[in-house]
């Protein structure tokens, strides 16, 4: 074996030195580990000091307050939750065995809601579901309504040209319905035998030569009779012969509405020969929801050509009972830039406004068909199903007519989550039905101690 292949053996001094070097290396490693542990401990102490400095402090003797929806937020004394805005309540009232204080608005509440129960949900689930609460507030709620209506002549501003005595119609005007007619224009002539006799009597008193006081009275009476039969004062004073005819004239400007008789027809006293209407006398009718009321604020009627007319609503016709859901309303039209005509369809638009009413966001209301309710929060953090009666809905809000008071807090988002929990809670509280006791067993003596 060569010298290179022989094993190198340590001398005694070298082995002793190596045995002393190994423990020194481990000591250095242990010292480094202790140093890092000390650094971590110092960082933890600093973090605790920072948290203590920034955490909500409770002063000595100050009662801690918290949010029913976010119990992790605690401050000394009263205040508002920075997350949802709810008023803070004493932290002790949120304990599981804490009893809620008396409802200060109990006299506003309606009957309870069946099938759901008050429920309390832990904060983590509320935050994951996005449940928020908002305070009941007062505001104006306005709704735009639109219905289709019709147009007709206003009968209150129509007039009939009638015969004062029985006779035959002559020289009837050729104007047709819808055509204009001026005041004083001839409508027709009427031949009447009664009128002819009265004319002859008047002429006899007028041509009797010298007349005394009695003859003057007879002549005046004969003239009054002619005027009662339809002749004007000027026509009576200018009467020259007893022709038995009288001219019927239009008493006002307007348009022809009806021609109820024909040329040559016989008419009796009081019968209409022609019906006229004022040129601007128009009515519009429409069926509106019963809840809209008798007077519609800002009613505007739009014509087929796009022009709009102002309208003045009239009292509802007592004879029109309506359908129970809709009521027929009438309004007088005031058109400045267009001329209506009968039978046309028009569009009614108006605003219904409820001012300074209690309102909640639309998503806060739960409607099941059997009940309408919201979930109201109390000082103990519970969510109480509270029945409400609603009004108008507009702009994402619902008017509350009954069931809530100003200052109440209600769940306004993810109400379906709360509703599901409330139904589960109600189902758990529902007692099991008690079955009727079995009838006496006529063969009890033969039984051998229960079912085999």
VMD Tcl script that draws the C-alpha trace (Angstrom):
set ca {
  {0.00 0.00 0.00}
  {1.33 3.36 -0.93}
  {1.59 6.31 1.38}
  {-1.24 8.12 -0.50}
  {-3.64 5.27 0.03}
  {-3.04 5.03 3.76}
  {-5.78 6.64 5.96}
  {-4.92 9.93 7.52}
  {-5.27 9.66 11.26}
  {-5.85 12.72 13.48}
  {-3.47 13.27 16.23}
  {-4.73 13.66 19.76}
  {-4.48 17.49 19.84}
  {-6.41 17.82 16.57}
  {-9.24 15.58 17.76}
  {-9.57 17.56 20.95}
  {-9.78 20.82 19.00}
  {-12.51 19.42 16.73}
  {-14.55 18.28 19.71}
  {-14.47 21.81 21.14}
  {-15.42 23.47 17.77}
  {-18.74 21.60 17.27}
  {-20.50 22.93 20.39}
  {-19.52 26.49 19.50}
  {-21.26 26.28 16.13}
  {-24.54 25.16 17.74}
  {-24.30 27.95 20.26}
  {-24.14 30.50 17.46}
  {-27.22 29.05 15.80}
  {-29.17 29.08 19.06}
  {-28.20 32.70 19.69}
  {-29.48 33.71 16.22}
  {-32.82 31.97 16.82}
  {-33.24 33.71 20.16}
  {-32.49 37.04 18.52}
  {-35.30 36.57 15.92}
  {-37.77 35.49 18.62}
  {-36.95 38.66 20.53}
  {-37.60 40.77 17.39}
  {-41.01 39.11 16.85}
  {-41.95 39.69 20.49}
  {-41.08 43.37 20.19}
  {-43.17 43.68 16.99}
  {-46.15 42.06 18.71}
  {-45.86 44.43 21.64}
  {-45.71 47.41 19.29}
  {-48.80 46.16 17.38}
  {-50.73 45.69 20.59}
  {-49.80 49.19 21.68}
  {-51.03 50.60 18.32}
  {-54.32 48.65 18.49}
  {-54.88 49.80 22.05}
  {-54.27 53.38 20.97}
  {-56.69 53.19 18.01}
  {-59.38 50.89 19.38}
  {-62.60 52.47 20.67}
  {-62.00 53.42 24.28}
  {-64.57 53.09 26.97}
  {-64.16 55.76 29.56}
  {-64.40 54.82 33.17}
  {-68.08 54.56 34.05}
  {-69.24 55.14 30.44}
  {-71.76 52.59 29.16}
  {-70.66 51.01 25.86}
  {-73.04 51.48 22.94}
  {-73.17 49.39 19.78}
  {-75.12 49.02 16.53}
  {-77.89 46.38 16.45}
  {-76.92 45.55 12.85}
  {-73.13 45.72 13.40}
  {-72.35 44.71 17.02}
  {-68.58 44.82 16.41}
  {-68.70 48.62 16.44}
  {-68.60 49.78 20.08}
  {-68.12 53.29 21.45}
  {-68.72 54.91 24.82}
  {-71.99 56.77 24.86}
  {-74.66 57.34 22.26}
  {-74.08 57.94 18.57}
  {-74.77 56.66 15.07}
  {-73.34 53.66 13.26}
  {-70.89 54.79 10.54}
  {-71.78 51.71 8.47}
  {-75.58 51.85 8.26}
  {-76.47 55.05 10.11}
  {-78.63 53.37 12.78}
  {-78.81 54.87 16.25}
  {-76.56 52.99 18.66}
  {-78.08 51.10 21.61}
  {-76.59 49.93 24.92}
  {-74.40 46.89 24.32}
  {-76.02 45.06 27.21}
  {-79.38 45.16 25.42}
  {-78.00 42.93 22.64}
  {-77.31 40.01 24.95}
  {-79.18 36.84 24.07}
  {-81.25 37.07 27.23}
  {-81.83 40.83 26.98}
  {-85.46 41.92 26.75}
  {-86.32 44.75 24.33}
  {-87.67 47.97 25.72}
  {-91.31 48.92 25.21}
  {-92.20 50.05 21.69}
  {-92.72 53.85 21.86}
  {-94.82 53.73 18.68}
  {-97.04 50.78 19.61}
  {-100.20 52.77 18.89}
  {-99.17 53.03 15.21}
  {-98.87 49.29 14.68}
  {-101.34 47.10 12.81}
  {-102.15 43.45 13.45}
  {-99.31 40.94 13.36}
  {-98.20 38.83 10.41}
  {-98.89 35.10 10.49}
  {-96.28 32.60 9.34}
  {-93.23 34.69 10.31}
  {-91.57 35.38 13.65}
  {-89.09 37.92 15.05}
  {-85.55 36.84 14.24}
  {-81.99 37.79 15.14}
  {-79.19 37.02 12.67}
  {-75.48 37.12 13.48}
  {-73.45 39.99 12.10}
  {-71.34 37.88 9.76}
  {-74.36 36.52 7.92}
  {-75.92 39.97 7.70}
  {-72.79 41.42 6.16}
  {-72.34 38.54 3.72}
  {-75.97 38.87 2.57}
  {-75.68 42.66 2.26}
  {-78.52 43.38 4.69}
  {-78.87 47.10 5.37}
  {-81.30 49.18 7.40}
  {-82.71 52.66 6.81}
  {-84.82 55.04 8.82}
  {-88.43 55.79 7.96}
  {-88.55 59.37 6.67}
  {-91.03 61.90 5.38}
  {-90.98 62.94 1.73}
  {-93.18 63.86 -1.25}
  {-94.17 61.06 -3.60}
  {-95.47 61.92 -7.09}
  {-96.78 59.51 -9.70}
  {-97.37 60.24 -13.39}
  {-100.69 58.87 -14.70}
  {-101.85 58.56 -18.31}
  {-105.17 57.29 -19.72}
  {-107.02 57.51 -23.03}
  {-110.20 59.59 -23.25}
  {-112.70 60.92 -25.76}
  {-114.04 64.32 -26.82}
  {-117.61 65.56 -27.21}
  {-119.51 68.83 -27.28}
  {-120.33 70.48 -23.97}
  {-124.12 70.19 -23.61}
  {-124.12 72.90 -20.95}
  {-123.10 75.44 -23.62}
  {-125.41 74.23 -26.38}
  {-128.64 75.94 -27.39}
  {-131.64 74.84 -29.43}
  {-133.54 77.02 -31.90}
  {-137.17 76.05 -31.20}
  {-140.63 76.83 -32.52}
  {-142.86 78.88 -30.19}
  {-145.98 77.61 -31.91}
  {-146.96 74.68 -34.05}
  {-146.28 75.08 -37.78}
  {-144.45 73.99 -40.91}
  {-140.71 74.49 -41.49}
  {-139.77 76.57 -44.55}
  {-136.44 77.82 -45.93}
  {-134.41 75.62 -43.59}
  {-130.70 76.48 -43.57}
  {-128.41 74.26 -45.59}
  {-125.66 74.30 -42.98}
  {-124.50 70.87 -41.85}
  {-123.30 69.75 -38.40}
  {-119.85 71.14 -37.69}
  {-120.27 74.24 -39.86}
  {-120.09 77.64 -38.16}
  {-123.06 79.96 -37.86}
  {-123.17 83.61 -36.80}
  {-125.46 85.20 -34.28}
  {-128.65 86.53 -35.94}
  {-128.26 84.36 -39.06}
  {-131.54 82.93 -40.40}
  {-132.08 79.30 -39.49}
  {-135.56 78.73 -40.96}
  {-139.02 80.22 -41.44}
  {-142.07 78.83 -39.72}
  {-145.59 79.11 -41.12}
  {-148.27 78.92 -38.41}
  {-152.03 79.45 -38.64}
  {-152.12 80.53 -35.00}
  {-149.48 83.12 -35.76}
  {-151.39 84.30 -38.85}
  {-154.54 84.87 -36.77}
  {-152.56 86.78 -34.14}
  {-151.02 88.97 -36.83}
  {-154.43 89.75 -38.30}
  {-155.75 90.69 -34.85}
  {-152.81 93.02 -34.27}
  {-153.26 94.68 -37.65}
  {-156.98 95.17 -36.95}
  {-156.21 97.10 -33.77}
  {-153.60 99.17 -35.60}
  {-155.91 100.32 -38.45}
  {-158.99 101.17 -36.44}
  {-158.67 104.97 -36.89}
  {-158.73 107.04 -33.76}
  {-158.27 104.85 -30.75}
  {-158.94 105.45 -27.15}
  {-157.35 104.15 -24.04}
  {-159.10 100.78 -24.40}
  {-157.94 100.33 -27.98}
  {-154.33 101.03 -26.94}
  {-154.58 98.26 -24.38}
  {-155.93 95.84 -27.01}
  {-153.15 96.72 -29.43}
  {-150.47 96.24 -26.72}
  {-151.95 92.86 -25.79}
  {-151.98 91.76 -29.45}
  {-148.33 92.80 -29.83}
  {-147.31 90.87 -26.71}
  {-149.06 87.80 -28.10}
  {-147.04 88.02 -31.32}
  {-143.80 88.26 -29.37}
  {-144.75 85.21 -27.32}
  {-145.24 83.35 -30.61}
  {-141.66 84.13 -31.63}
  {-141.74 87.48 -33.42}
  {-139.24 90.13 -32.38}
  {-140.27 93.60 -31.22}
  {-138.96 95.18 -34.42}
  {-140.81 92.65 -36.58}
  {-144.05 93.35 -34.72}
  {-143.81 97.13 -35.12}
  {-143.00 96.74 -38.84}
  {-145.70 94.17 -39.56}
  {-147.60 95.09 -42.75}
  {-149.65 91.98 -43.55}
  {-150.75 88.77 -41.89}
  {-148.58 86.24 -43.71}
  {-148.40 83.83 -40.78}
  {-144.63 83.39 -40.97}
  {-141.85 84.08 -38.50}
  {-138.08 83.90 -38.97}
  {-136.06 81.69 -36.62}
  {-132.51 83.04 -36.09}
  {-129.34 81.85 -34.30}
  {-129.16 83.31 -30.78}
  {-125.34 83.10 -30.59}
  {-122.18 82.43 -32.55}
  {-121.28 78.79 -32.75}
  {-121.41 75.69 -34.86}
  {-124.28 73.52 -36.00}
  {-124.56 70.41 -33.83}
  {-127.84 68.86 -34.99}
  {-130.51 69.19 -37.70}
  {-133.38 67.33 -36.05}
  {-136.06 68.25 -38.67}
  {-136.36 68.36 -42.44}
  {-137.60 71.00 -44.83}
  {-141.44 71.11 -44.85}
  {-141.84 69.11 -41.64}
  {-144.43 70.04 -39.05}
  {-143.08 70.93 -35.61}
  {-144.96 71.48 -32.40}
  {-144.45 74.17 -29.77}
  {-141.02 73.80 -28.14}
  {-139.65 71.41 -30.75}
  {-136.05 72.06 -31.86}
  {-135.42 73.05 -35.47}
  {-131.63 73.37 -35.11}
  {-129.13 72.78 -32.25}
  {-126.09 75.04 -31.92}
  {-123.01 74.82 -29.75}
  {-120.36 77.32 -28.73}
  {-117.26 77.00 -30.90}
  {-114.99 76.40 -27.88}
  {-117.42 74.30 -25.82}
  {-115.77 70.90 -25.61}
  {-115.82 68.14 -23.04}
  {-113.43 65.26 -22.61}
  {-114.25 62.06 -20.73}
  {-112.00 59.28 -19.48}
  {-112.04 56.43 -16.99}
  {-109.41 56.93 -14.32}
  {-108.43 54.76 -11.34}
  {-110.73 55.25 -8.37}
  {-107.80 56.22 -6.16}
  {-106.88 59.13 -8.42}
  {-109.49 61.36 -6.79}
  {-112.05 63.73 -8.26}
  {-109.59 66.57 -8.98}
  {-106.49 65.79 -11.00}
  {-103.52 68.08 -10.36}
  {-102.05 69.56 -13.53}
  {-104.31 67.69 -15.95}
  {-103.14 68.10 -19.56}
  {-104.99 66.68 -22.58}
  {-102.95 65.87 -25.67}
  {-104.60 65.87 -29.09}
  {-103.72 63.49 -31.95}
  {-101.74 66.26 -33.66}
  {-99.54 66.64 -30.58}
  {-101.07 69.91 -29.39}
  {-102.00 70.11 -25.73}
  {-105.04 71.65 -24.06}
  {-105.62 72.63 -20.48}
  {-108.55 70.93 -18.81}
  {-110.74 71.71 -15.82}
  {-112.17 68.64 -14.12}
  {-115.87 68.63 -13.28}
  {-117.63 66.93 -10.37}
  {-118.23 63.25 -10.95}
  {-121.66 62.36 -12.29}
  {-123.57 60.74 -9.37}
  {-125.46 58.58 -11.86}
  {-122.20 57.02 -13.05}
  {-121.48 54.27 -10.58}
  {-118.28 53.21 -12.33}
  {-116.81 49.73 -12.32}
  {-115.44 49.89 -8.78}
  {-111.89 50.01 -10.12}
  {-112.29 52.93 -12.54}
  {-114.43 56.04 -12.35}
  {-115.56 58.15 -15.31}
  {-114.47 61.76 -15.05}
  {-115.29 64.75 -17.23}
  {-113.30 67.89 -17.92}
  {-113.81 71.09 -19.90}
  {-111.19 71.69 -22.56}
  {-109.37 75.00 -23.01}
  {-107.49 74.81 -26.32}
  {-105.44 77.75 -27.54}
  {-103.58 76.33 -30.54}
  {-105.86 73.60 -31.88}
  {-109.53 72.92 -32.58}
  {-110.92 69.69 -31.12}
  {-113.60 67.65 -32.79}
  {-116.08 65.15 -31.50}
  {-115.15 61.49 -31.34}
  {-111.38 61.92 -31.36}
  {-109.25 60.01 -28.86}
  {-107.03 62.09 -26.58}
  {-104.42 61.31 -23.94}
  {-104.90 62.48 -20.35}
  {-101.76 63.00 -18.26}
  {-101.59 64.27 -14.70}
  {-99.53 63.98 -11.55}
  {-100.81 62.54 -8.33}
  {-98.82 63.86 -5.39}
  {-98.82 62.81 -1.74}
  {-96.91 65.42 0.22}
  {-94.96 64.95 3.45}
  {-95.85 61.29 3.90}
  {-93.94 58.51 5.65}
  {-91.98 56.49 3.10}
  {-89.56 53.58 2.90}
  {-87.48 52.23 0.00}
  {-89.47 49.99 -2.30}
  {-87.28 46.94 -1.62}
  {-88.11 47.09 2.10}
  {-91.71 45.99 1.53}
  {-92.53 42.27 1.43}
  {-95.80 41.38 -0.32}
  {-97.10 37.83 -0.18}
  {-100.67 38.31 -1.37}
  {-102.01 37.65 2.12}
  {-100.05 40.37 3.87}
  {-97.87 43.41 3.23}
  {-95.14 43.96 5.80}
  {-91.63 45.16 6.51}
  {-88.93 44.01 8.92}
  {-88.46 46.60 11.65}
  {-85.40 46.49 13.90}
  {-85.66 47.05 17.64}
  {-83.14 48.02 20.32}
  {-82.29 44.37 20.99}
  {-81.12 43.74 17.43}
  {-84.20 41.74 16.48}
  {-85.97 42.08 13.16}
  {-89.71 42.20 13.68}
  {-92.24 41.50 10.89}
  {-94.49 44.57 10.95}
  {-97.66 44.79 8.88}
  {-98.07 48.04 6.91}
  {-100.62 49.69 4.65}
  {-98.99 51.25 1.61}
  {-99.87 54.16 -0.67}
  {-98.24 55.56 -3.79}
  {-95.08 54.05 -5.25}
  {-92.65 56.23 -7.18}
  {-88.93 56.89 -7.56}
  {-88.00 53.74 -5.64}
  {-90.06 54.62 -2.55}
  {-93.40 53.55 -1.11}
  {-95.71 55.74 0.94}
  {-96.67 54.17 4.28}
  {-100.24 54.96 5.30}
  {-100.22 52.93 8.53}
  {-98.04 50.56 10.54}
  {-94.83 52.60 10.96}
  {-93.80 55.82 12.66}
  {-91.17 58.39 11.86}
  {-87.85 57.28 13.32}
  {-88.40 53.54 12.91}
  {-85.62 51.52 11.29}
  {-86.46 48.90 8.68}
  {-84.49 46.39 6.62}
  {-84.12 47.85 3.12}
  {-81.93 45.34 1.28}
  {-81.83 41.54 1.10}
  {-85.14 41.42 2.94}
  {-85.75 38.01 1.39}
  {-82.90 36.62 3.52}
  {-84.48 37.94 6.69}
  {-87.90 36.72 5.56}
  {-86.57 33.20 5.02}
  {-85.04 33.16 8.51}
  {-88.26 34.52 10.01}
  {-90.32 31.78 8.36}
  {-87.94 29.11 9.62}
  {-88.16 30.58 13.11}
  {-91.97 30.60 12.95}
  {-92.01 26.99 11.77}
  {-89.73 25.97 14.65}
  {-91.98 27.69 17.19}
  {-95.19 26.19 15.81}
  {-96.52 23.57 18.26}
  {-97.21 20.09 16.99}
  {-100.92 19.30 16.57}
  {-102.40 17.30 19.39}
  {-104.13 14.22 18.11}
  {-107.45 13.17 19.56}
  {-107.24 10.47 22.26}
  {-108.09 7.01 20.93}
  {-111.47 5.56 21.70}
  {-111.71 3.05 24.50}
  {-110.52 -0.34 23.29}
  {-113.38 -2.78 23.82}
  {-110.87 -5.64 23.73}
  {-108.26 -4.19 26.09}
  {-108.62 -7.15 28.42}
  {-107.48 -9.49 25.64}
  {-104.26 -7.60 24.85}
  {-100.99 -9.12 25.91}
  {-98.96 -6.07 26.87}
  {-98.56 -4.10 23.69}
  {-97.76 -4.78 20.07}
  {-95.70 -7.84 19.27}
}
mol new
graphics top color blue
foreach p $ca { graphics top sphere $p radius 0.5 }
foreach p [lrange $ca 0 end-1] q [lrange $ca 1 end] { graphics top cylinder $p $q radius 0.2 }
display resetview
